[in-house]
Amino acid sequence: MDLLLWYNGVAADLRVSGRDLLADDSLYTAVVISLFTDARARAEDELPPELDGEDRRGYWGDGLEGESVGSRLWLLAREKDTARVRARAEQYAREALAWLVSEGLARAVDVTAAHPQGGVCRLAVRVTYPDDRAEDPHTDAWNFKLDFEGGDYAVEPADA
């Protein structure tokens, strides 16, 4: 069980009820951390032009254990709405969530990307647990909106 992290439109924050921190017995917090922590760009990745090929980002803790945390979704900032970009968003999300299956926390993880409006990509995440329970990707909690308009990388639940 983890403390519940929730995106508030700008960043992840702990959820509270009254004076208590809320716990999360689903994989929601793990999904949020996996998707929205910036993974280090690979050598073959093309960096956004404003980085001048210098900042490959990445989670500082990756150097401690040799395993990568996060996704390369940040590389899609300033991208156009194309089928290729949607495919990359799905690929990056699946890569970031693959550990849930390899560690036995999930039987399957499915990600679908859609662009319902210019500059916005929606990721619907469906996690199937080992006992075949599944999170509904059509609920707002498991449906994330990535706003790349103007190069900003804002993440919020799709209902926001």
C-alpha positions in Angstrom: 0.0 0.0 0.0 1.3 3.4 -0.9 0.4 7.0 0.0 -2.0 8.3 -2.6 -0.5 10.7 -5.1 -2.9 12.7 -7.2 -2.2 15.1 -10.0 -3.7 18.5 -9.3 -3.2 20.0 -12.7 0.4 21.1 -12.2 2.1 18.4 -10.1 1.5 15.3 -8.1 0.5 15.9 -4.5 -0.4 13.7 -1.6 -4.2 13.4 -1.0 -5.6 14.1 2.4 -8.9 13.6 4.1 -9.3 15.9 7.0 -5.9 15.6 8.8 -5.1 12.1 7.4 -3.0 11.2 4.4 -5.0 8.8 2.1 -3.6 5.4 1.3 -3.7 3.8 -2.1 -4.2 0.0 -2.4 -4.5 0.2 -6.2 -1.6 0.7 -8.5 -2.6 4.3 -9.3 0.3 5.9 -7.5 2.8 3.5 -9.1 1.2 4.4 -12.5 1.5 8.2 -11.9 5.1 7.9 -10.8 6.0 5.7 -13.7 4.3 7.8 -16.4 5.1 11.3 -15.2 8.6 11.0 -13.8 11.0 12.0 -16.6 13.1 9.1 -17.7 16.5 9.8 -19.1 16.5 10.1 -22.9 18.3 7.4 -24.8 21.3 8.3 -27.0 19.2 7.8 -30.1 16.3 10.0 -28.9 15.9 13.4 -30.5 15.7 16.1 -27.8 13.2 19.0 -28.0 15.0 21.9 -29.8 15.0 24.2 -26.7 17.3 21.8 -24.9 20.1 22.2 -27.4 21.0 18.5 -27.1 22.3 19.0 -23.6 19.7 18.0 -21.1 18.7 14.4 -21.3 16.8 14.7 -18.0 16.2 11.6 -15.9 15.3 10.6 -12.4 18.3 11.2 -10.0 17.6 7.9 -8.2 18.3 5.9 -11.4 22.1 6.2 -10.7 21.7 4.4 -7.4 20.2 1.1 -8.5 20.8 0.9 -12.2 17.1 0.6 -13.0 15.2 3.4 -14.8 12.1 5.1 -13.3 9.8 7.1 -15.4 8.8 7.6 -19.0 10.0 9.4 -22.1 6.7 11.1 -22.6 8.4 14.5 -22.0 10.1 14.0 -25.4 6.8 14.6 -27.0 6.6 18.3 -26.0 6.0 20.5 -29.0 5.1 17.5 -31.2 2.3 17.8 -33.8 -0.9 15.8 -33.5 0.0 12.8 -35.7 -0.6 9.1 -35.6 3.2 8.7 -35.2 3.1 10.8 -32.0 0.2 8.9 -30.6 2.1 5.6 -31.3 5.2 7.0 -29.5 3.1 8.1 -26.5 1.7 4.6 -26.2 5.1 3.1 -26.6 6.7 5.3 -24.0 3.8 4.7 -21.6 4.0 0.9 -22.1 7.8 0.9 -21.5 7.4 2.9 -18.3 4.7 0.5 -17.0 6.3 -2.8 -18.1 7.8 -3.3 -14.6 4.3 -3.7 -13.1 4.0 -7.0 -15.2 7.6 -8.2 -14.8 7.4 -7.7 -11.0 4.1 -9.6 -10.8 2.0 -6.7 -9.7 -0.2 -6.8 -12.8 -1.0 -9.5 -15.3 -1.3 -6.9 -18.1 -1.1 -3.2 -18.8 -2.8 -1.6 -21.8 -2.4 2.0 -22.9 -4.4 3.8 -25.6 -3.5 7.3 -26.8 -5.9 9.7 -28.5 -5.8 13.3 -29.5 -9.3 14.7 -28.9 -8.2 18.3 -29.6 -5.1 20.1 -30.8 -2.1 20.0 -28.5 -3.7 17.5 -26.1 -3.0 13.8 -25.9 -5.2 11.6 -23.7 -3.7 8.3 -22.3 -6.2 5.7 -21.1 -4.5 3.2 -18.9 -6.0 -0.2 -18.1 -4.2 -2.3 -15.5 -5.3 -6.0 -15.1 -4.3 -7.4 -11.7 -3.1 -11.0 -11.3 -6.5 -12.0 -10.0 -8.1 -10.6 -13.3 -9.6 -7.5 -11.6 -9.1 -4.5 -13.9 -9.1 -0.7 -13.5 -11.5 0.9 -15.9 -9.6 3.1 -18.3 -12.8 5.1 -18.9 -12.9 6.5 -15.3 -11.3 9.9 -14.9 -8.7 8.6 -12.5 -7.1 6.3 -15.1 -7.4 8.7 -18.0 -4.7 11.3 -18.2 -4.4 14.4 -20.2 -1.0 15.6 -21.5 -1.1 19.2 -22.7 1.8 20.0 -25.0 0.3 23.3 -26.3 3.1 25.8 -26.6 5.7 23.3 -25.4 4.4 23.1 -21.9 4.2 19.7 -20.4 1.3 19.7 -18.0 -0.4 16.6 -16.7 -3.8 16.4 -15.1 -6.6 13.9 -14.7 -8.7 14.0 -17.9 -11.7 15.4 -16.0 -9.9 18.6 -15.1 
